[in-house]
Amino acid sequence: MLKLLLLTAGIIAIAIALLALKLLVRGDARGPMTHIGASKAMRERGIHCVESMDAIERHQLKTRKHAREMVEN
């Protein structure tokens, strides 16, 4: 049982070390981009993240309000 625990801990330690080495060798020291907006397939389908969609809708709302104020004045 102890051998299995040590073997498992060793495999996990090696995996973590290799991931750290990969990040250091790549040079940008960042992991993979998991943001939806970074996915080419999602962009092609017109799917954006909630934060981006919220920002777009706020901008459109602000523009519409400004246009109404210009028409009323």
Buried (B, 14 or more C-beta within 10 A) or exposed (E): EEEEEEEEEEEEEEEEEEEEEEEEEEEEEEEEEEEBEEBEEBEEEEEBBEEEEEEEEEEEEEEEEEEEEEEEE
